[in-house]
């Protein structure tokens, strides 16, 4: 399947179900798109890892 076929199928899907696109957008804005963090560059991954490690350390200090 070519890129044009995928684009055409996606556009047809949006025309048939316009509220599903809106619903997906709202859900992503509320929850966040973790895929965007995974696709990021090296710096983004390092910053994300540091934040996660700091969060774990803070939680472990709070439980003691």
mmCIF file of the N, C-alpha and C atoms, coordinates in Angstrom:
data_MODEL
# 
_entry.id   MODEL 
# 
loop_
_atom_site.group_PDB 
_atom_site.id 
_atom_site.type_symbol 
_atom_site.label_atom_id 
_atom_site.label_alt_id 
_atom_site.label_comp_id 
_atom_site.label_asym_id 
_atom_site.label_entity_id 
_atom_site.label_seq_id 
_atom_site.pdbx_PDB_ins_code 
_atom_site.Cartn_x 
_atom_site.Cartn_y 
_atom_site.Cartn_z 
_atom_site.occupancy 
_atom_site.B_iso_or_equiv 
_atom_site.pdbx_formal_charge 
_atom_site.auth_seq_id 
_atom_site.auth_comp_id 
_atom_site.auth_asym_id 
_atom_site.auth_atom_id 
_atom_site.pdbx_PDB_model_num 
ATOM 1   N N  . UNK A 1 1  ? 0.855   -1.176 0.000  1.00 0.00 ? 1  UNK A N  1 
ATOM 2   C CA . UNK A 1 1  ? 0.000   0.000  0.000  1.00 0.00 ? 1  UNK A CA 1 
ATOM 3   C C  . UNK A 1 1  ? 0.899   1.238  0.000  1.00 0.00 ? 1  UNK A C  1 
ATOM 4   N N  . UNK A 1 2  ? 0.629   2.123  -0.922 1.00 0.00 ? 2  UNK A N  1 
ATOM 5   C CA . UNK A 1 2  ? 1.456   3.320  -1.038 1.00 0.00 ? 2  UNK A CA 1 
ATOM 6   C C  . UNK A 1 2  ? 1.005   4.383  -0.047 1.00 0.00 ? 2  UNK A C  1 
ATOM 7   N N  . UNK A 1 3  ? 1.829   5.388  0.079  1.00 0.00 ? 3  UNK A N  1 
ATOM 8   C CA . UNK A 1 3  ? 1.528   6.507  0.983  1.00 0.00 ? 3  UNK A CA 1 
ATOM 9   C C  . UNK A 1 3  ? 0.256   7.220  0.534  1.00 0.00 ? 3  UNK A C  1 
ATOM 10  N N  . UNK A 1 4  ? 0.069   7.343  -0.782 1.00 0.00 ? 4  UNK A N  1 
ATOM 11  C CA . UNK A 1 4  ? -1.135  8.013  -1.298 1.00 0.00 ? 4  UNK A CA 1 
ATOM 12  C C  . UNK A 1 4  ? -2.396  7.236  -0.930 1.00 0.00 ? 4  UNK A C  1 
ATOM 13  N N  . UNK A 1 5  ? -2.319  5.905  -1.015 1.00 0.00 ? 5  UNK A N  1 
ATOM 14  C CA . UNK A 1 5  ? -3.474  5.081  -0.641 1.00 0.00 ? 5  UNK A CA 1 
ATOM 15  C C  . UNK A 1 5  ? -3.796  5.225  0.842  1.00 0.00 ? 5  UNK A C  1 
ATOM 16  N N  . UNK A 1 6  ? -2.764  5.253  1.665  1.00 0.00 ? 6  UNK A N  1 
ATOM 17  C CA . UNK A 1 6  ? -2.978  5.426  3.104  1.00 0.00 ? 6  UNK A CA 1 
ATOM 18  C C  . UNK A 1 6  ? -3.594  6.785  3.397  1.00 0.00 ? 6  UNK A C  1 
ATOM 19  N N  . UNK A 1 7  ? -3.090  7.827  2.737  1.00 0.00 ? 7  UNK A N  1 
ATOM 20  C CA . UNK A 1 7  ? -3.642  9.170  2.943  1.00 0.00 ? 7  UNK A CA 1 
ATOM 21  C C  . UNK A 1 7  ? -5.094  9.235  2.500  1.00 0.00 ? 7  UNK A C  1 
ATOM 22  N N  . UNK A 1 8  ? -5.396  8.644  1.346  1.00 0.00 ? 8  UNK A N  1 
ATOM 23  C CA . UNK A 1 8  ? -6.765  8.659  0.832  1.00 0.00 ? 8  UNK A CA 1 
ATOM 24  C C  . UNK A 1 8  ? -7.700  7.910  1.783  1.00 0.00 ? 8  UNK A C  1 
ATOM 25  N N  . UNK A 1 9  ? -7.251  6.762  2.292  1.00 0.00 ? 9  UNK A N  1 
ATOM 26  C CA . UNK A 1 9  ? -8.073  5.979  3.222  1.00 0.00 ? 9  UNK A CA 1 
ATOM 27  C C  . UNK A 1 9  ? -8.310  6.752  4.520  1.00 0.00 ? 9  UNK A C  1 
ATOM 28  N N  . UNK A 1 10 ? -7.281  7.454  4.997  1.00 0.00 ? 10 UNK A N  1 
ATOM 29  C CA . UNK A 1 10 ? -7.418  8.233  6.226  1.00 0.00 ? 10 UNK A CA 1 
ATOM 30  C C  . UNK A 1 10 ? -8.395  9.388  6.021  1.00 0.00 ? 10 UNK A C  1 
ATOM 31  N N  . UNK A 1 11 ? -8.313  10.067 4.890  1.00 0.00 ? 11 UNK A N  1 
ATOM 32  C CA . UNK A 1 11 ? -9.227  11.178 4.602  1.00 0.00 ? 11 UNK A CA 1 
ATOM 33  C C  . UNK A 1 11 ? -10.662 10.671 4.508  1.00 0.00 ? 11 UNK A C  1 
ATOM 34  N N  . UNK A 1 12 ? -10.863 9.524  3.851  1.00 0.00 ? 12 UNK A N  1 
ATOM 35  C CA . UNK A 1 12 ? -12.209 8.948  3.756  1.00 0.00 ? 12 UNK A CA 1 
ATOM 36  C C  . UNK A 1 12 ? -12.741 8.579  5.140  1.00 0.00 ? 12 UNK A C  1 
ATOM 37  N N  . UNK A 1 13 ? -11.874 8.057  5.982  1.00 0.00 ? 13 UNK A N  1 
ATOM 38  C CA . UNK A 1 13 ? -12.285 7.719  7.344  1.00 0.00 ? 13 UNK A CA 1 
ATOM 39  C C  . UNK A 1 13 ? -12.698 8.946  8.129  1.00 0.00 ? 13 UNK A C  1 
ATOM 40  N N  . UNK A 1 14 ? -11.976 10.048 7.944  1.00 0.00 ? 14 UNK A N  1 
ATOM 41  C CA . UNK A 1 14 ? -12.325 11.291 8.641  1.00 0.00 ? 14 UNK A CA 1 
ATOM 42  C C  . UNK A 1 14 ? -13.638 11.862 8.120  1.00 0.00 ? 14 UNK A C  1 
ATOM 43  N N  . UNK A 1 15 ? -13.897 11.695 6.827  1.00 0.00 ? 15 UNK A N  1 
ATOM 44  C CA . UNK A 1 15 ? -15.154 12.191 6.269  1.00 0.00 ? 15 UNK A CA 1 
ATOM 45  C C  . UNK A 1 15 ? -16.336 11.365 6.771  1.00 0.00 ? 15 UNK A C  1 
ATOM 46  N N  . UNK A 1 16 ? -16.138 10.047 6.904  1.00 0.00 ? 16 UNK A N  1 
ATOM 47  C CA . UNK A 1 16 ? -17.228 9.175  7.352  1.00 0.00 ? 16 UNK A CA 1 
ATOM 48  C C  . UNK A 1 16 ? -17.509 9.335  8.841  1.00 0.00 ? 16 UNK A C  1 
ATOM 49  N N  . UNK A 1 17 ? -16.467 9.553  9.622  1.00 0.00 ? 17 UNK A N  1 
ATOM 50  C CA . UNK A 1 17 ? -16.605 9.632  11.079 1.00 0.00 ? 17 UNK A CA 1 
ATOM 51  C C  . UNK A 1 17 ? -15.885 10.875 11.602 1.00 0.00 ? 17 UNK A C  1 
ATOM 52  N N  . UNK A 1 18 ? -16.462 12.056 11.407 1.00 0.00 ? 18 UNK A N  1 
ATOM 53  C CA . UNK A 1 18 ? -15.752 13.279 11.808 1.00 0.00 ? 18 UNK A CA 1 
ATOM 54  C C  . UNK A 1 18 ? -15.573 13.415 13.319 1.00 0.00 ? 18 UNK A C  1 
ATOM 55  N N  . UNK A 1 19 ? -16.469 12.875 14.111 1.00 0.00 ? 19 UNK A N  1 
ATOM 56  C CA . UNK A 1 19 ? -16.346 13.023 15.564 1.00 0.00 ? 19 UNK A CA 1 
ATOM 57  C C  . UNK A 1 19 ? -15.274 12.109 16.147 1.00 0.00 ? 19 UNK A C  1 
ATOM 58  N N  . UNK A 1 20 ? -14.946 11.028 15.457 1.00 0.00 ? 20 UNK A N  1 
ATOM 59  C CA . UNK A 1 20 ? -13.889 10.153 15.974 1.00 0.00 ? 20 UNK A CA 1 
ATOM 60  C C  . UNK A 1 20 ? -12.550 10.867 15.943 1.00 0.00 ? 20 UNK A C  1 
ATOM 61  N N  . UNK A 1 21 ? -12.321 11.677 14.917 1.00 0.00 ? 21 UNK A N  1 
ATOM 62  C CA . UNK A 1 21 ? -11.085 12.456 14.846 1.00 0.00 ? 21 UNK A CA 1 
ATOM 63  C C  . UNK A 1 21 ? -11.039 13.469 15.981 1.00 0.00 ? 21 UNK A C  1 
ATOM 64  N N  . UNK A 1 22 ? -12.150 14.129 16.246 1.00 0.00 ? 22 UNK A N  1 
ATOM 65  C CA . UNK A 1 22 ? -12.216 15.095 17.343 1.00 0.00 ? 22 UNK A CA 1 
ATOM 66  C C  . UNK A 1 22 ? -12.000 14.395 18.682 1.00 0.00 ? 22 UNK A C  1 
ATOM 67  N N  . UNK A 1 23 ? -12.634 13.238 18.829 1.00 0.00 ? 23 UNK A N  1 
ATOM 68  C CA . UNK A 1 23 ? -12.495 12.469 20.068 1.00 0.00 ? 23 UNK A CA 1 
ATOM 69  C C  . UNK A 1 23 ? -11.045 12.048 20.292 1.00 0.00 ? 23 UNK A C  1 
ATOM 70  N N  . UNK A 1 24 ? -10.375 11.594 19.243 1.00 0.00 ? 24 UNK A N  1 
ATOM 71  C CA . UNK A 1 24 ? -8.965  11.213 19.366 1.00 0.00 ? 24 UNK A CA 1 
ATOM 72  C C  . UNK A 1 24 ? -8.112  12.403 19.765 1.00 0.00 ? 24 UNK A C  1 
ATOM 73  N N  . UNK A 1 25 ? -8.403  13.553 19.192 1.00 0.00 ? 25 UNK A N  1 
ATOM 74  C CA . UNK A 1 25 ? -7.627  14.756 19.513 1.00 0.00 ? 25 UNK A CA 1 
ATOM 75  C C  . UNK A 1 25 ? -7.811  15.156 20.971 1.00 0.00 ? 25 UNK A C  1 
ATOM 76  N N  . UNK A 1 26 ? -9.039  15.091 21.452 1.00 0.00 ? 26 UNK A N  1 
ATOM 77  C CA . UNK A 1 26 ? -9.308  15.450 22.847 1.00 0.00 ? 26 UNK A CA 1 
ATOM 78  C C  . UNK A 1 26 ? -8.627  14.463 23.783 1.00 0.00 ? 26 UNK A C  1 
ATOM 79  N N  . UNK A 1 27 ? -8.723  13.178 23.469 1.00 0.00 ? 27 UNK A N  1 
ATOM 80  C CA . UNK A 1 27 ? -8.090  12.167 24.320 1.00 0.00 ? 27 UNK A CA 1 
ATOM 81  C C  . UNK A 1 27 ? -6.586  12.355 24.372 1.00 0.00 ? 27 UNK A C  1 
ATOM 82  N N  . UNK A 1 28 ? -5.962  12.651 23.241 1.00 0.00 ? 28 UNK A N  1 
ATOM 83  C CA . UNK A 1 28 ? -4.515  12.845 23.224 1.00 0.00 ? 28 UNK A CA 1 
ATOM 84  C C  . UNK A 1 28 ? -4.113  14.091 23.989 1.00 0.00 ? 28 UNK A C  1 
ATOM 85  N N  . UNK A 1 29 ? -4.947  15.121 23.930 1.00 0.00 ? 29 UNK A N  1 
ATOM 86  C CA . UNK A 1 29 ? -4.586  16.348 24.635 1.00 0.00 ? 29 UNK A CA 1 
ATOM 87  C C  . UNK A 1 29 ? -4.720  16.174 26.144 1.00 0.00 ? 29 UNK A C  1 
ATOM 88  N N  . UNK A 1 30 ? -5.648  15.327 26.578 1.00 0.00 ? 30 UNK A N  1 
ATOM 89  C CA . UNK A 1 30 ? -5.827  15.115 28.013 1.00 0.00 ? 30 UNK A CA 1 
ATOM 90  C C  . UNK A 1 30 ? -4.812  14.118 28.565 1.00 0.00 ? 30 UNK A C  1 
ATOM 91  N N  . UNK A 1 31 ? -4.549  13.060 27.831 1.00 0.00 ? 31 UNK A N  1 
ATOM 92  C CA . UNK A 1 31 ? -3.673  12.000 28.310 1.00 0.00 ? 31 UNK A CA 1 
ATOM 93  C C  . UNK A 1 31 ? -2.231  12.268 27.923 1.00 0.00 ? 31 UNK A C  1 
ATOM 94  N N  . UNK A 1 32 ? -2.019  12.821 26.772 1.00 0.00 ? 32 UNK A N  1 
ATOM 95  C CA . UNK A 1 32 ? -0.663  13.017 26.261 1.00 0.00 ? 32 UNK A CA 1 
ATOM 96  C C  . UNK A 1 32 ? -0.307  11.890 25.318 1.00 0.00 ? 32 UNK A C  1 
ATOM 97  N N  . UNK A 1 33 ? 0.607   12.157 24.446 1.00 0.00 ? 33 UNK A N  1 
ATOM 98  C CA . UNK A 1 33 ? 1.023   11.176 23.460 1.00 0.00 ? 33 UNK A CA 1 
ATOM 99  C C  . UNK A 1 33 ? 2.417   10.691 23.817 1.00 0.00 ? 33 UNK A C  1 
ATOM 100 N N  . UNK A 1 34 ? 2.499   9.532  24.454 1.00 0.00 ? 34 UNK A N  1 
ATOM 101 C CA . UNK A 1 34 ? 3.796   9.001  24.858 1.00 0.00 ? 34 UNK A CA 1 
ATOM 102 C C  . UNK A 1 34 ? 4.626   8.574  23.656 1.00 0.00 ? 34 UNK A C  1 
ATOM 103 N N  . UNK A 1 35 ? 3.970   8.330  22.543 1.00 0.00 ? 35 UNK A N  1 
ATOM 104 C CA . UNK A 1 35 ? 4.706   7.982  21.332 1.00 0.00 ? 35 UNK A CA 1 
ATOM 105 C C  . UNK A 1 35 ? 5.596   9.112  20.865 1.00 0.00 ? 35 UNK A C  1 
ATOM 106 N N  . UNK A 1 36 ? 5.176   10.336 21.109 1.00 0.00 ? 36 UNK A N  1 
ATOM 107 C CA . UNK A 1 36 ? 5.996   11.484 20.726 1.00 0.00 ? 36 UNK A CA 1 
ATOM 108 C C  . UNK A 1 36 ? 7.289   11.522 21.531 1.00 0.00 ? 36 UNK A C  1 
ATOM 109 N N  . UNK A 1 37 ? 7.231   11.116 22.797 1.00 0.00 ? 37 UNK A N  1 
ATOM 110 C CA . UNK A 1 37 ? 8.455   11.059 23.597 1.00 0.00 ? 37 UNK A CA 1 
ATOM 111 C C  . UNK A 1 37 ? 9.376   9.954  23.104 1.00 0.00 ? 37 UNK A C  1 
ATOM 112 N N  . UNK A 1 38 ? 8.803   8.839  22.706 1.00 0.00 ? 38 UNK A N  1 
ATOM 113 C CA . UNK A 1 38 ? 9.616   7.722  22.233 1.00 0.00 ? 38 UNK A CA 1 
ATOM 114 C C  . UNK A 1 38 ? 10.273  8.041  20.900 1.00 0.00 ? 38 UNK A C  1 
ATOM 115 N N  . UNK A 1 39 ? 9.625   8.866  20.076 1.00 0.00 ? 39 UNK A N  1 
ATOM 116 C CA . UNK A 1 39 ? 10.171  9.217  18.770 1.00 0.00 ? 39 UNK A CA 1 
ATOM 117 C C  . UNK A 1 39 ? 11.164  10.362 18.849 1.00 0.00 ? 39 UNK A C  1 
ATOM 118 N N  . UNK A 1 40 ? 11.285  10.983 19.996 1.00 0.00 ? 40 UNK A N  1 
ATOM 119 C CA . UNK A 1 40 ? 12.162  12.138 20.136 1.00 0.00 ? 40 UNK A CA 1 
ATOM 120 C C  . UNK A 1 40 ? 13.626  11.789 19.962 1.00 0.00 ? 40 UNK A C  1 
ATOM 121 N N  . UNK A 1 41 ? 14.432  12.806 19.924 1.00 0.00 ? 41 UNK A N  1 
ATOM 122 C CA . UNK A 1 41 ? 15.861  12.612 19.768 1.00 0.00 ? 41 UNK A CA 1 
ATOM 123 C C  . UNK A 1 41 ? 16.515  12.158 21.056 1.00 0.00 ? 41 UNK A C  1 
ATOM 124 N N  . UNK A 1 42 ? 17.816  12.121 21.028 1.00 0.00 ? 42 UNK A N  1 
ATOM 125 C CA . UNK A 1 42 ? 18.595  11.642 22.170 1.00 0.00 ? 42 UNK A CA 1 
ATOM 126 C C  . UNK A 1 42 ? 18.369  12.526 23.401 1.00 0.00 ? 42 UNK A C  1 
ATOM 127 N N  . UNK A 1 43 ? 18.361  13.832 23.211 1.00 0.00 ? 43 UNK A N  1 
ATOM 128 C CA . UNK A 1 43 ? 18.181  14.751 24.335 1.00 0.00 ? 43 UNK A CA 1 
ATOM 129 C C  . UNK A 1 43 ? 16.811  14.557 24.981 1.00 0.00 ? 43 UNK A C  1 
ATOM 130 N N  . UNK A 1 44 ? 15.780  14.379 24.178 1.00 0.00 ? 44 UNK A N  1 
ATOM 131 C CA . UNK A 1 44 ? 14.433  14.164 24.708 1.00 0.00 ? 44 UNK A CA 1 
ATOM 132 C C  . UNK A 1 44 ? 14.377  12.890 25.541 1.00 0.00 ? 44 UNK A C  1 
ATOM 133 N N  . UNK A 1 45 ? 15.016  11.838 25.059 1.00 0.00 ? 45 UNK A N  1 
ATOM 134 C CA . UNK A 1 45 ? 15.012  10.569 25.792 1.00 0.00 ? 45 UNK A CA 1 
ATOM 135 C C  . UNK A 1 45 ? 15.781  10.691 27.101 1.00 0.00 ? 45 UNK A C  1 
ATOM 136 N N  . UNK A 1 46 ? 16.887  11.416 27.085 1.00 0.00 ? 46 UNK A N  1 
ATOM 137 C CA . UNK A 1 46 ? 17.678  11.600 28.307 1.00 0.00 ? 46 UNK A CA 1 
ATOM 138 C C  . UNK A 1 46 ? 16.886  12.389 29.339 1.00 0.00 ? 46 UNK A C  1 
ATOM 139 N N  . UNK A 1 47 ? 16.249  13.468 28.913 1.00 0.00 ? 47 UNK A N  1 
ATOM 140 C CA . UNK A 1 47 ? 15.458  14.293 29.832 1.00 0.00 ? 47 UNK A CA 1 
ATOM 141 C C  . UNK A 1 47 ? 14.301  13.481 30.412 1.00 0.00 ? 47 UNK A C  1 
ATOM 142 N N  . UNK A 1 48 ? 13.626  12.706 29.563 1.00 0.00 ? 48 UNK A N  1 
ATOM 143 C CA . UNK A 1 48 ? 12.523  11.868 30.031 1.00 0.00 ? 48 UNK A CA 1 
ATOM 144 C C  . UNK A 1 48 ? 13.015  10.848 31.049 1.00 0.00 ? 48 UNK A C  1 
ATOM 145 N N  . UNK A 1 49 ? 14.152  10.232 30.782 1.00 0.00 ? 49 UNK A N  1 
ATOM 146 C CA . UNK A 1 49 ? 14.717  9.250  31.707 1.00 0.00 ? 49 UNK A CA 1 
ATOM 147 C C  . UNK A 1 49 ? 15.083  9.886  33.041 1.00 0.00 ? 49 UNK A C  1 
ATOM 148 N N  . UNK A 1 50 ? 15.666  11.085 33.007 1.00 0.00 ? 50 UNK A N  1 
ATOM 149 C CA . UNK A 1 50 ? 16.031  11.786 34.243 1.00 0.00 ? 50 UNK A CA 1 
ATOM 150 C C  . UNK A 1 50 ? 14.784  12.108 35.061 1.00 0.00 ? 50 UNK A C  1 
ATOM 151 N N  . UNK A 1 51 ? 13.725  12.557 34.401 1.00 0.00 ? 51 UNK A N  1 
ATOM 152 C CA . UNK A 1 51 ? 12.481  12.877 35.106 1.00 0.00 ? 51 UNK A CA 1 
ATOM 153 C C  . UNK A 1 51 ? 11.895  11.626 35.754 1.00 0.00 ? 51 UNK A C  1 
ATOM 154 N N  . UNK A 1 52 ? 11.911  10.512 35.036 1.00 0.00 ? 52 UNK A N  1 
ATOM 155 C CA . UNK A 1 52 ? 11.367  9.267  35.586 1.00 0.00 ? 52 UNK A CA 1 
ATOM 156 C C  . UNK A 1 52 ? 12.184  8.803  36.787 1.00 0.00 ? 52 UNK A C  1 
ATOM 157 N N  . UNK A 1 53 ? 13.512  8.846  36.663 1.00 0.00 ? 53 UNK A N  1 
ATOM 158 C CA . UNK A 1 53 ? 14.376  8.417  37.767 1.00 0.00 ? 53 UNK A CA 1 
ATOM 159 C C  . UNK A 1 53 ? 14.175  9.315  38.982 1.00 0.00 ? 53 UNK A C  1 
ATOM 160 N N  . UNK A 1 54 ? 14.098  10.625 38.771 1.00 0.00 ? 54 UNK A N  1 
ATOM 161 C CA . UNK A 1 54 ? 13.863  11.551 39.892 1.00 0.00 ? 54 UNK A CA 1 
ATOM 162 C C  . UNK A 1 54 ? 12.519  11.272 40.559 1.00 0.00 ? 54 UNK A C  1 
ATOM 163 N N  . UNK A 1 55 ? 11.508  10.978 39.762 1.00 0.00 ? 55 UNK A N  1 
ATOM 164 C CA . UNK A 1 55 ? 10.200  10.656 40.321 1.00 0.00 ? 55 UNK A CA 1 
ATOM 165 C C  . UNK A 1 55 ? 10.238  9.402  41.172 1.00 0.00 ? 55 UNK A C  1 
ATOM 166 N N  . UNK A 1 56 ? 10.948  8.390  40.699 1.00 0.00 ? 56 UNK A N  1 
ATOM 167 C CA . UNK A 1 56 ? 11.072  7.152  41.476 1.00 0.00 ? 56 UNK A CA 1 
ATOM 168 C C  . UNK A 1 56 ? 11.833  7.405  42.771 1.00 0.00 ? 56 UNK A C  1 
ATOM 169 N N  . UNK A 1 57 ? 12.908  8.181  42.703 1.00 0.00 ? 57 UNK A N  1 
ATOM 170 C CA . UNK A 1 57 ? 13.674  8.491  43.912 1.00 0.00 ? 57 UNK A CA 1 
ATOM 171 C C  . UNK A 1 57 ? 12.841  9.275  44.919 1.00 0.00 ? 57 UNK A C  1 
ATOM 172 N N  . UNK A 1 58 ? 12.059  10.236 44.434 1.00 0.00 ? 58 UNK A N  1 
ATOM 173 C CA . UNK A 1 58 ? 11.206  11.018 45.332 1.00 0.00 ? 58 UNK A CA 1 
ATOM 174 C C  . UNK A 1 58 ? 10.167  10.126 46.001 1.00 0.00 ? 58 UNK A C  1 
ATOM 175 N N  . UNK A 1 59 ? 9.576   9.219  45.240 1.00 0.00 ? 59 UNK A N  1 
ATOM 176 C CA . UNK A 1 59 ? 8.580   8.317  45.820 1.00 0.00 ? 59 UNK A CA 1 
ATOM 177 C C  . UNK A 1 59 ? 9.209   7.378  46.839 1.00 0.00 ? 59 UNK A C  1 
ATOM 178 N N  . UNK A 1 60 ? 10.425  6.918  46.562 1.00 0.00 ? 60 UNK A N  1 
ATOM 179 C CA . UNK A 1 60 ? 11.070  6.015  47.520 1.00 0.00 ? 60 UNK A CA 1 
ATOM 180 C C  . UNK A 1 60 ? 11.447  6.751  48.803 1.00 0.00 ? 60 UNK A C  1 
ATOM 181 N N  . UNK A 1 61 ? 11.783  8.037  48.717 1.00 0.00 ? 61 UNK A N  1 
ATOM 182 C CA . UNK A 1 61 ? 12.112  8.818  49.908 1.00 0.00 ? 61 UNK A CA 1 
ATOM 183 C C  . UNK A 1 61 ? 10.860  9.122  50.731 1.00 0.00 ? 61 UNK A C  1 
ATOM 184 N N  . UNK A 1 62 ? 9.745   9.295  50.062 1.00 0.00 ? 62 UNK A N  1 
ATOM 185 C CA . UNK A 1 62 ? 8.496   9.599  50.772 1.00 0.00 ? 62 UNK A CA 1 
ATOM 186 C C  . UNK A 1 62 ? 7.975   8.391  51.541 1.00 0.00 ? 62 UNK A C  1 
ATOM 187 N N  . UNK A 1 63 ? 8.271   7.199  51.078 1.00 0.00 ? 63 UNK A N  1 
ATOM 188 C CA . UNK A 1 63 ? 7.758   6.005  51.744 1.00 0.00 ? 63 UNK A CA 1 
ATOM 189 C C  . UNK A 1 63 ? 8.584   5.632  52.966 1.00 0.00 ? 63 UNK A C  1 
ATOM 190 N N  . UNK A 1 64 ? 9.799   6.135  53.074 1.00 0.00 ? 64 UNK A N  1 
ATOM 191 C CA . UNK A 1 64 ? 10.649  5.789  54.235 1.00 0.00 ? 64 UNK A CA 1 
ATOM 192 C C  . UNK A 1 64 ? 10.401  6.697  55.379 1.00 0.00 ? 64 UNK A C  1 
# 
